[in-house]
């Protein structure tokens, strides 16, 4: 095979910089021809649009080693989707999770956000806040030229992308010399909006130019978006499993038991039933600027800065009911799996809630790069960047955190939970007033709480890289090498006011809150994309109230003179608040080398890349937290852990590990049109932050089923995957191809949790003591109900005293409380995920029509066993599971027309049901799962070029008004339903080149 060698000068370096910034591949031979024309005047004709974007992406996929997919900008300042995550889901095997109706985080081949690494121009980016996962909805697509997804191992890439490494490539002036400018403006109409502006603006601008004979350049982009919308939702915080022995003895006509022979020996009860409406205002601002300077022909200096700021303000109203069990259950019906689909329960309360949250996200990245062509064959580069990502939910002007104020009543006869028909369960309360409607005069303060939980992630990274091209005629084409130092810190803090301001309903403070404060609303149109038969979802009505008025009245009346330490305050750091602070720091030293070979085997052209990366990582965890000292009992299921300040109590733990990550890519051109690939390599993802953080945390509300806690392990090893990819690609016409691929990931060091029983000095258990036992015996002897509140009142009748805050406190003869503590550990089991990817892209000649379709089918021994509870005698016998979140099939389709001045594109993205996570907020000790139902969204865009400079465009998102739904072990175990509506934009774009 003939091998072309050439000397790189500035034009070639420009092209190389543009390519290697995103792909880290060898310089293509076509650059030789470009170098020969460097002294000639060349007219550059840029081809733009849907087809050119798809064609460029296809060519990169074809010519690059390994399995790589690319999304390219259709034109300067015009990415295929307005949201980067939505663009990425067009790639085979990539799915997105959504936040506020927008694509946010990605899952690749079944591996969720924590398993994928996001880089910006080849630099490792920090996660959003105190997290590893990066939220893509906070970064505008303006100024982005390419998204490159490396699905196979690359020695030169930073580690952390076990699923994939996604590189965001921003615009640089030397990538496209000359003066260019784009300005766009559009109006956004969100069909869900009620309280905000009907039309909100988005505008952006990009400018790029080179000067002084193209030796100096600057590129700048800016965008600002405002969006007002509403989320409607219903949710249950968790399911409580009750074994048959804990179910009440009821008359036969009060129980309908449809369980089959394989069902669990117990029942799954909903902890609550809630409905809510959130009105959201969101603003996002992004900017990027890059300076490039070539002081001499062989050196390019690049200084760039990227920033993003988003602020999201939410005012929400919620309403619902709380459920207790035991003697409060009056009747119930179970389905075949033991899930409660109807229950009649007495006691507890109904409530109406106002929530306010203002969260700001700030991200920035400042980088400097020197690229030096030391010889005709050797290029060296030094790159440094500091990047940080901060999130803070304390940006409300009236309070330093997120606030919730809860009003309601416990003056009820009974409550119904009914999920026998419809898409959403119905909660109905029968009040003592003889109706299902609570009067405003009966409304009382329940409790309030305020939380501040800011987080920050920061990366300092220095990378030194080299690329040598072999000038001799041999199979070895090039060698890449480099070393890096990466310092990553993830930190966060939390302050919780506690449940304050007259907790529960005794004594009654309804006189402080006039009837006129509560506004009656019907639920007409509420969650109307769901079916509930003839029943209105959410009881048909709810009360709303002004958050600021409720705060002012609570502060004036529920003060320390009345309530003592339980006084109302919007300060999360108030006296008696629960506070914590922690950080995890990872320092990694790495070195790599890779070589590219080209040769012929049996007359077939072969390209082979071999590489090796070695890393050493040191981990340090520092946790500052309040020290738990006692557990007090207030009412029903309200048990509260007491703390002393931990201002000087730091828990510090250290750990370390090293990894060796080899890789091998082979590409064979079977014909001019058919390419076969085989890739093998190792990749890692580091342990989740919550598992690495040391220190001990105990539940702040340790009810009888909630004596739980957790403790991290800083010495956890990372997930390590050995990967195999095989694929066949057929490029049968211009812009058209078909491909099929098989992938397999064998993952070791999966992280599971084990439960241990622990007791801590001084923390005693009222429920295990003699006073509790005597009260229970007295009630049983009298044939009376034995709910938690019944037992507490009987204890008081027997002589137990409450403290100034109304709590029962432990006695010295109460035994130490036993806590179920979960600890993470690396399992010895290997897990396997494998799957098939298929894709086709076709242009119908010169007609302007085309389509693309892809699908991924995944499987593995990493699924959650929903029936594990049916195989044991008690919850205590359950073995911890290590499922993979996000695993599920996916598919994407797009059809388009592009000819002359008109382009139209319609896309559909589908994701099958998948596991969100293990554990529910108010779930029982069996650690129940959370699943998301399948989701499919239709989007559309239309562009019309008025002339060569002006374009008008229309975009429609979620045209089918798709909704989000989730459930527990079985589909009948409803967890959430969310509705956002469709979104439309109309705009104009002006470009100058």
N, C-alpha and C positions, 0 to 999 in steps of 0.2 A: 504494500500500500504506500502511495506517495504521501510524504509528510511535509507540509509547508512550514517554514520557519521565517520569522520576520523580526525586524527591530521595531519596538513600540516607541512612538513619539507621542506628542501631545494629543493628537486626534485619537490615536488608539487608546491612550490612557483615559480620555474622556469616555470612550465607549466602554472600556473595561470597568471604569468606576461605576458606570450606570448598571452594568450587568452584575459585577461582583458584589455591589452593595446589597443586592437582593438574593443572588443565587449562589455566590461563592463557588462558581464553576470556573473551569479553565477558559482562557480567551479563545474564542472561536477563530477558525482559520480565515473566516471572511474578513477579519480585520486587516489581513495583509493587503487585500485589494484597496481597503480604505486608506491605508498608509501610503500606497503608491500615488493616491490622488490628493495627498495633503497639501501640495503646493498649487493645486489647480482650484479654480473657482467652481464650486459644486452647487447646483440648485437642489435644495432638499424639498421634496414633496411629501408632506405628511398626510397619510391616509388615516382617517378617523371613522368612528362609528361602531355599531354593534359588531358587524362582521369583522372589521379590522381588529377589534379587541379580542374576539374569540380566536381569530387566526393567529395573532401574536401569542396568545396563551397556549394554543396548540403547538406552535413551533418550539416554544420553550420546553413544554412537556416532552416533545419528541427528542430534542437535542441534548437534554440534560441527563446526567447520570442519576440513578436512583429513581424513586417514585416521587415526582414533583408535580403539583398543580398550581396554576397561576390565574389570578383575576387581574386583568389589565384595564386601565382607564380607557374609556371610549374616546375621550378627547381631554385636553387639558382642562382640569376643573370639573370633569364629568365622569364620575365613577358609575358603574352599572346600577348600584343601589345607593340610597342616601345614608345607609347604615352599614358599617363594615361587617358586622356579624351577619346581616342579611345577605351581603355579597358572598361571604364565605360559605354559607349553606348551599350555594349553587355548586360547590365542589363535591365530588363523589366522596361519601363517607363522613361529611361534615354536617352536623346538626347544631341548632342553637337553642339555648334556653332564653326565656324572655323576662324582661322586667318592665313594668308599666307599658306592656304591649309592644315593646321594641326588642329586637335581638340584642342580647347582652353578652353571654358567654358561650363558648363553643365546646362541643363534644366531637371527638374525632375517632372513628372506628370503635365507638362504644366507650371511650375513655373521656371522662368529664373534664371540666375546666382546670382542676388542680393537676391534671396529668398532661397538660399542654402548655408550651412555653411561647410567650409573645415576645418578639424582638422588634426593635425599631431601627431600621438601617443596619441590621446585624448586631445590635446591642441589646443585651438582656434587659427587659423592662420589669419593674416591680409590679406586684399585684395591686389591686385597688384597696387601699386602706390596709388593715391588719390581715392580709390575705395573700395567697399565692395566685389566685385567679384574677385575670384582667378583664374589666368590664368594657367592652368595645363600644357600648352606646355613648360613652363619654368622649369619643374621638370622632371628629367629623371626617367624612370621606374626601372633602375638598383638600387639595394639596397632596393627596395620596396618588401615586402613579401605578403601584402594583401591590398585590397581596400574594405572597409566595408560601405555599404550604409544603414543607418537607415531611413526607410520611415515613421516610426511611432514615437510618442513622447517617449523619455526616460528621466526620471527625472535627471539622472546623467550626461547627455550630456549638454554642454554649449548651451545656446539658440541662435537663429538666423537662424536655418534651418527650415523654414516653409515648404519648399518643401521636403528637406531631409538633413541629416547630413552625410557627407562623411568623413570617417576616413582613413587616409593614414598611414599604419603600416610599419615601417622600420625595418630592420634586427637588432637583438640584439644578443650578443654572448651567453647569458644564454638560449635563446630560442632553440638553437641547439648546445649543447656543443661539443667540439672537434675542430680539425683543418680542415678548409675548404678554398678552394681558387678557384676563377673563373676568367679567363681572356678572353676577346673577342675583336675582331677587325673586322671591315667590311668597305666596300667601298659603297658609295651611289651615284647612278646615277639618276639624275632628268631630265626627258625628256624635261622639259620646259627650261632648262638652255641654255643661248646663250653666255653671256659674262664671266661667271665664269668658274671654273674648271669643267671638265666633270665628274670626279670622286672626291668625297670629303670623308674624313675619319671620322670614329667614332670608338672610342675604350673605353673600360671600364675594371675595375678590382674590385674584391671583395675579402676580406680576413676576416676570422673570426677564433678565437681560444680562448680556455680557458686554464688556467694554475693553478698550485698550488692546485691540487685536485679539479678543477673546482670552485675555490673560486674567481678567477679573470679572466676577459675576455675582449677582444677587438674585435670590428668588424668595418671594414672600407670599404667604397665603393667610387669609383671615375669614372667619365665618362666625355668624351669630344666629341662633335659632331660639324662638320662643314657641312653647306649645302648651295649650290648656286642654285638659281632658278630664274625664270622669271614669273611675273604676267602680263597678258594682260587683259585689261578692257575697258569697255565703261560705261559712267554714265551720268545721269542728276541730278543736285543738288536739284531739286525740281520742283513742279508744281505750277503755278500761276493761281488761279481761277479768271475769269473775268465775272461778271454778264452781261446779255444781254445789259443792258443800257450802259456799258462801251465798247462794241464791236463797231468797226467802221461801218459806213454805206457804204456798197459796192454794186456794181452792182450785179445782181442776178447770173450772170455767174462766179462770183468770190467767191461764197460761196456754199458749198455742206453741207447741214444740215441733218444728218441722225438720229438726236435725236428722241427717242420714247417719248410717252406721259408721262412716269415716270421719265424722265431725269431732271437734274438740269436746272434751267433757266440761264444758263451761259456756259462758255467753260473753259476747263482746258488746259492751254498752258505750254509747257516746258520752263523753265527758260534758259536753255542752252543745248548744246549737246557736250559731250567730249569723247575723246578716249585717251588711255594711255598705255605705256609699262614701267614696273618697273623691274629693275634688282636688285636682293637682295642677299646679303651675310649675313649669319647668323652663329654665333658660340654660343654654349651652353656648360657650364661647371658645373658639379654638384659633390658634395662630401658629405659624411656622415660618422661620426665616433661616436662610442658609447663605453664607458668604463663601465663595471659592476664589482662590488666588493662586496663580502659577508664576512665582517669581523667576523661575528658570524653566526651560522646556521639560525637565525631568521631574519636577516637584509640583504637587498640588496640595495646597492647604485648604481645609474645610472647617468652618466654624458654623454650627447650627444650633438652633434652639426651637423646641416644640413645647407648647403649653396648651392646657385645656382646663376650663373651669365650668362646672355645672352646678346649678343650685335648684333644688326641687322642694317646693313647699306644698304640704298636704294638710287639708282640713277634712276630717272624716267624722262621720256619724255612724254609730253601730248600735245594734239592739239584739237581745238574745236572752237565753236562759241557761242556768247552771244546774248540773245534775249531781245528786249524791245517790248512794246505793244502800244495800242492806235493807233495813226495815222500811225505807221510803218507797220501795217498789211495790206498786199495788196490782199491776198486771203487765204482761209483756208477751210479745210474739217473736219467735226465732225463725230464721230461714234455715236452709239445709246445712249451712256452714256454722250455725250458732250465732250469726250476727243478729242483733236486735233490730228489727224493722218497725216495731211499735213498742212503746212503753208508756205507762201511766205512773207518774212518780210524784210524791208529795215533797214538801219541804224546799229548802234553798230559796232561790230568788229569780227575778227577772230584772234586767238592767238596760239602761240607755247610756251610751258613751259618746263623748266628744274627744277626738284625738287631734293633736297638732304636731307636725314635724316639719322642720326645715333643715335639710341636709345639703351640705356643700362638698363637692369633690374638686380637688385641685391636683393637677398632674403637670409635671414639667420635666424636660430632659435637655441638658446642656452638654454638647459634645464637641470635641476637637479631634481632627484627623490630619495626619501627615502621610502622604503617599509619595514615595521616592523610587523612581526607576534608576536603581543603582548602576545597572549595566543593561546591555541590550536584552539580557536573559533573566535578570533578577529584579523583582519589585519588592520593596519593603514598606510596611506601613505601621504606624503607631496610632492607636485610637484610645481616647479616654472620654468617659462620660459620667455625669452624675445625674441620676434620674430619681424622682420621688413621686409618690402618689398618696395624697392625704384625703381622708374622708372625715367629716365632722357633722354630727346631727345636732349641734348646739348653736345653730345660726339663727334661731328665732330671736327677734329683737326683744321679745317680752320675757323670755326665759332661756336658761342655759341648757337646753336639752329637749327631749321629746316628752310631751305631756299627755296624760289621759285622765279625764274626770268622769266618774261613773256615778249615775243616779239610778234609782229604782226602788224596789220594794220586796219584802219577803212575806207580805200579807196575801198569801195565795192559798187556794184549796188544793190544787193539783196542777201538774204539767203533762202535756202529751208530746211525745216525739213520734213522728209518723213518716216512714219512708216506704210505705207499701205501694205507692204509685208516684209517678213523676220523676224528674231528673234531680230534684233537690228536696231534702227532707223538710217537713213542716214542723215548726215548734209552736205550740199553743199553750198559753197560760190561762187558767181559770182562777180569777182573782176573788178575794173575799167579798168584793162588791157585787158579786153575782153575774159578772160579765167577763168577756175576754179583753176588755179595754181598761187599762189603768187610768184613773183620773189624775190630772196634773196636781191636784191637792194632795194626792197620796204619794207623790214623788219625794224621796228622801235621799240624802247623800249616802253613797255606798262606800267609796274610797277614791283616792287619787294617787297617782304615782308619776314620777318624773325621772328620766334616765338620760345620762350623757355618756356616750361611748365612742369617742374619736379614735381613729386609727391611722397609722402611717407605715408605708413601706418605702425603703430607699435602697438604691443600688449604686455603688461606686465600682467602676470596672475599667481596668487597663488591659488592652489587648495589643500584642505585638505579633504581626503576621508577616510571612514572606512567601513569595511565589517564584519558583525557578522553572524556566522552560529549557528543556534540553536542546542545545543547538545542533546536536549530532543526529545522524540518521539512525534511530534505534526505536525499539518498542516503547521505551520510557519517554513519555511526552513532557510531563511536568511533575514537580514536587511542591506541595504546600506544607508549611510548618508554622508553628506559632506557640505562644504561651500567653497566659492571662492570669490576672488576679481579680477576683470578684468578691466584693464585700456587700452582703445583703442583710439589712436589718428590717424586721417587721415588729411593730410595737403597737400597743393599744392600751386604753384605760377604760374603766367603767365606774360610774357612780349611780347608785339607785336610792331614791328617797325612801323606799319602803312603801307599804300600803298605808297611807296616812289620811288625815282629815275626817275623823269619825268613822273608822272602819266598821262595816256592817251597819245594822239598822237599829241598834239598841244602845243608847237612847235615840230617839227620833229627832231629827233636825229639819224636818220639812218646812217649818215656819220660816226658816232663813231663805227659802227659795220660793218666790211667789209663783202662783199658777201661770201668770203671763210670761214667765221665762221659758216655758215649754210649749213648742209649736207642734200641733198635730199635723201629720202628713200621711197621705195614702201611698201605697206601694204600686200604684198604677204605672205600668211600663218598667217596673223593676225586674231585672234579669229576664227580659222578655224573649231572649234567644233560647231559653230553656222552657221545657214543658212541665207543668204541675197539675194537669187535669183541670178540674173546676176550682181548685183552691188557689187563692192568691199567695204567691211566695212571700214569706216573711210576715204572715198573720194579717196582711192587708193594711197595716198602719205602723207608724213609728213616731217617736217624738224626737225633735231636734232642738238644740238650744245653743245660744251664743257662747263660744268658748271663753271669750274675754269677760263676759258678764258672770259666768260661773266661777271664774278665777277670782274676780273682785269680791263677790259675795262670800265665797269660801274663805278667802283671806281675812275678810272683815269679821266673820262670825266664828269660824272654826279655828280660833287662835289658841295660844298657849294657856291663857287664863282659863279657857273652857276645857281644853283637851290635854294640857300638859305636854309631854314629849310627843304626843300624837298630832300636834298642831299642823295645820295646812301650810305648805310652802311650795313654791314652784322651783326651789333650788334643789337640784339633785344631790348637792354636797351639804345639805342641811345637817345639823347635829343629829347623830344617830344613823346617818346614811351608810349604806354598804358600798365600800370602795375597793377597787382593785386596779392593778397596773402590771403589765408584763411585756416582755420583749424576747424575741429570738434572733440571734445574730449568727449568720453563716458566712464563714470566710473560706473561699475556695481558691486553690492554686491548681492550674491546669496546664497541660502541654499536649500538643498533638502533632502528627505528621500524616500526610496522605500523598499518594502517588497515582498518577494517571498513566495508563498504558493503552496503546492502540496497536493492534496486530491483526493478522488474518488467521483464521482457523478453518481448515477445509474450505478455503476460498470465501468464507464469510467474514466480513469486517467485524471486529470485536473491539469494544472499548471496556476497559476494566479499571476500576478505582479501588484502591486499597488504603485503609487508614486506621489509625489507632489514636485514642485519646485517653490520657491518664489524669485523674483528679484526686486531690486530697481536700477534705472538707472538715473544718472544726466548727462545732455548734456550741453556743452558750445560751442558756435560758435564764432570765431574771424575772421573778414574779414578786410583786408587792401586793399583799392582800390583807384584808381585815381577818382577825383571828376568831373563829367560832368558839363560843363559850357555853351556850345553853340553847334549849329549845322550849318555847312557851306555846301554850294552847289557848286560842281565843274563842273559836266557835266552829262547829261542824268540822269541816276539813281544813280549817285555817290554823296550821301550825307554823310558827315562824322562828327561824334560827336567829339567835342573838350574837352580836359581835363586839369585840373591842378593837379599837383602832390599830391598824397594822402599819403605821407610818414608818416604823423602823424595822419591819419584818420582811426582809428580802429572802427569797428562796433562790439560790443559784445552783444550776446544774450544768454540766459540760458533757460533751460527747464528740466523737470523731469517726470518720470512716474514709475509705478510699475506694475508687472504682477504676476498672480498666475496661474501656469501651472500644472494641474492634469493630470494623465495618468492611464490607465487600460489596461492590456493585458491579454487575456485568451486563453490558448491553450488546446484543447481536443484531445486526441488520440482515435479516433473512432474505429480504429483497429490497428494492428501492422503496417499497411502500410498507413493509411489514417489519416491526421491531419487536424483539423478545427481550425481556429483562429478568434478572434474578438478583435479589438483594438479601444480604444477611448482615445482621449487626446487633449491637446491644445499646439500649437506651435506658435512662432512669427518670424517675420523678421522686422528688424528696417528700418526706413524711408531712402530713398536714400539720399546720401550726398548733392546733389544739392538742395534738398528740405529743408534740415536742415540748410544749410549755410545761415546766415543772411546777411544783407547788401543789397544794391540796385545795379543792373546792368542794363544799358540801351544799346540798340543796338549801335554798333560802326558805322554801315552803315544804318542809318534810312531813307531809301527811302520812297516814298509816301505810300507804303504798308508795311513798316517795322518799324514803330514807336512803337517798342515793348521793353519790359524789363521784369525783374523778380526780385522777392524778396522772400527769404526763410522764414521758420518758425521753430525755434529750439524747439518749444513745441509740435511738432507733435507726436502723439501716434504711436507705431509700428503696422504693420499689425498683426492681431491676428486671428488664424484659429482654429476652432473646427473640429477635424478630426475623421472620422469613417472608419475602414477597416474591411472587412470580406473576408475570403479566405478559400479555400479547396485545400489540397495538397495530391497527391497520389504517394507514393514512391513504385513503383511496382516491381523494380528489382535493382540490384546493379548498381549504377550510373545513374539510370533512374527514372524520375518522370514527373508528369504533374500537373499543378496548374491553378486555376482560382481565381481571386480576384476582389472585388469591393471596390472602395474608394470614399470618399466624403469629401470635404473640404468646410466649411462655413466660409468665411473670412469677418471680419469686420475691420473698420478703413481704408478702401481703401483710397488711397490718390489721390485726383483729384486736378485740378487747376481751379481757378475762375479768370475772367478778371475784372479789374477795370480801369477806366480812370483817369489818374493823370496828373497834370501839375507841373513843377518845376521852381522855381524862376530863372529868367534870361535866360532860354532856350526858345528862340522864333522861330516861324515857318514862314519861307519865303513863303511857299506855301499857307499859310492862310492869307497873308498880301495883302495890296492894290497894290503893284507893280506887284505881280504875277497875280492878278485878271485883272489888266489893260492889261498886255501882252496877256493873254488868250483871252480877249475880242477883242483886235486888230487883232489877228490871225483869230478868227472866223469871224470877219467882212470882212476880206480880203479873206476868203475862203481857208486859208492855213492850212498846217499840224499843229497839236498841240501836237507833242511829247514833252517829257520833255526838250530835248535839244532845240527844236524850241521855247518853252516858255522862256528858260533861255537866249537865244540869243536876243529874242525880249525885254526882260527886260533890257539887256545891251544897245540895240538900243534906248530904252526909257530913258536912262540916268543912270541906275544902274551901280555902279562901282564894280570892283573886287579888291581883296587885292593882296598883293605881291605874294601869292602862287596861284593866279588865281581863288580863290573862291569868290562866292557871299556870303555876310554875312548879317545877319538880321539887320533890322532897329528897332528903338524904337517903331514904330507904328505897327510892326508885332506882332500879338497876341502870347501868350504863346503856345508852342507846346503841343498837347495832346498825351499822350503815353498810349498804352494798356499794362498794367502791369499784369503779371500772378503771382498768389500767390497760393501755395499749401495749402490744408486743408483736414482734415479727413472727409470723407462723412459719413452720417448716414445710407447709404444703405449697406446691407450685400450682398456679392457675393458668388456664389456657383460654384465649379468645382467638377465634378464627372467623374468616368470612370471605365473601365473594363481592367484588366490585365490578359493575358493568357500566359502560358509558357509550353514548353515540352522539355525534354532532354532524349535522348534514345541511349543506347549502344546496338549494334547488337551482343550480346553474346561475343564470343571470336574471332569474325572475324576481330576486329580492327576498324570497321566502326562505326560511330555514327553521330548524328546530334543534333542540338539545334535550337529552334525557339521560339520567343516571340513577342507579340504585345500588344500595349496599345492604347485604344480608349478613348479619353477624350472629354468632352463637358462642357458647363457652360454658365452662363449669363454674361460672361466677354469678349465677342468678340467685336471688333470695328464695329460700324454700318457705313459701307461705303456709305450708302444712306442717311445719316442724312442731308446732304446739299440739298437734293431734297425735304425736308419736311419743309423748312423755306423760308421766303421771302428774307432774306439777311444773310450774314455770321455773322453779329453781333448778330443774333438771335440763333446761334448754342449753344447748351448746352455742357459743357465739358464732355468728356467721360473718363471712368476709365477701359479701357480694360486690359487684362492680356497678357503681351508679352510672346512669346514662346509657347503658347497653340497650340497643334496639335497632330495628331496621329503619331505613330512610330512603327517600326517593325525591328527585327534583325533575321538573319538566319546564321547558320554555319554548315558546314559538315566537317568531319574530318576522317582521317585514321591514326591509330597508332599501329604499330606492329613491333616487333623485333627492328631493328635499324632505321626505317623510320617513320616519322610523317608528315602528310600533312593536312593543314587546309585552307578552303576557307570561307570567311565571307562576308555578305552583310548587310549593315545598311541603313535603309530608314527612312526618316523624311518627313512628309507631310508639305504643306505650312503653314506658321505661321506668326504672327505679330512680326516684329522686334522692332517697336517703333512708337510713335506718334510724328509728326513734321518732317519736311524736312529742310535741310540747307537753301535752297532758296525757301521754300514753302510759300504759302500765309497764310493769317490770319485764314483760316479755319482749321489749324493744321492737314494737311493731313497725312495719315499713311504711313508706310513702311512695305511691306510684302516680305517674302522670298518664292520663289517657292520650290516645293518639291525637295528633294535631296536624291540620293541613290549611295552608294559607295561600290565597290567590292575590297576586300583585300585578300592576299594569303600568306601563309608561308609554307616552306618546311624545315625539319630538317633531317639530316642523321648522325647517330653516327658511326664514323669510328671505334672507340673502346670505352672502358668505360670512356676515358678521352677526346677524341677529337670529336667535332661535327662541321659539315659544315652546313650552313643554307642559305636560300634564302627567301627574303621577297619582295612582290609587293604590293604597295599601290595605290589606285585609279586606278585600272587596266582598268576600263571602262571610264577613263578620264572624270569623271563627272564635270560639271560646276556649278557655283553659279549664280543665277538670282534673281532680286528683282523688285518690282513694287509698285505703289501707290494704290489709291482707287480701281482701276480696272486693270486687266492684261495688257490692252493696254497702261496704264500709266507707261511705262518703266522707271526704276530708275537705274539699274546696271546689268552688266553681267561681270563675271570674269572667267578666264581660267588659270589653273595651270599645267595640265598635270599629267602624272603618275610618280611614283618614285619606284626605285628598289634598293635592297641592296643584297650584297653577302658577307658572312663573315664566320669566324671560331671561335669556342669557345673551351677553354681548362678548364677542371674542375678537382679538386683534393679534395677528401674527405677521 
